[in-house]
Amino acid sequence: MNTVKRYHRWAGSALALFFIVIATTGIAMQVDLFLNPPPPPPPVTADNTPPPVTKPQGIQWHYVLQDIHAGYYFGGAGKIINVVCGLGLLVLSFTGLMVYWELLKRRIKTGRWHFFWR
């Protein structure tokens, strides 16, 4: 059991900075979309030709945040970091459940059974 705790702490410590960046940029993108909703799509013309596309001027912070969040900003290394973070999240979830289960079994044996700690 101590080995699982050690791996859980090590993985959490190693991935914490990446999780913080991913969570922060994800939250910032959602706040940006809430405060500045995208314009509605242009109407379709009678002859089914697409309307001209105009690019917004200036820095679009939403796209900068999206590039950082998805790892595009860092190129190939960003994609690898995203895969490692995804796998790390799975490992942390699994090992966290294992640690919780062992603690719960100990509490049941001592007669202090509660699903959530008091």
Secondary structure by P-SEA (a helix, b strand, c coil): caaaaaaaaaaaaaaaaaaaaaaaaaaaaaaaaaaccccccccccccccccbbbbbccccaaaaaaaaaacccccaaaaaaaaaaaaaaaaaaaaaaaaaaaaaaaaaaacccccccc
